[in-house]
Amino acid sequence: MTERIEKLAQQITSLEESDLQALFERIKELGFRHEINALSERYQKRLKDQAEFDEGAEEILAKLKQIRQEIASREYPG
């Protein structure tokens, strides 16, 4: 382990329980944000690759409406 990591580990182990729990919650929050950002970047890349990134909201909503109607007619015929 690097000296920096060792010092950080010592600081963490010296925290009181409430501070330690707050630290863990903050780490989870940051990890969640990181994952959401990574997911967003992958989704944007996929849209760009499919040439759908620059579609307007109207086109997207129209596609979603069509998909919803297809599912409804398949699942609830008649």
Buried (B, 14 or more C-beta within 10 A) or exposed (E): EEEEEEEEEEEEEEEEEEEEEEEEEEEEEEEEEEEEEEEEEEEEEEBEEEEEEEEEEEEEEEEEEEEEEEEEEEEEEE
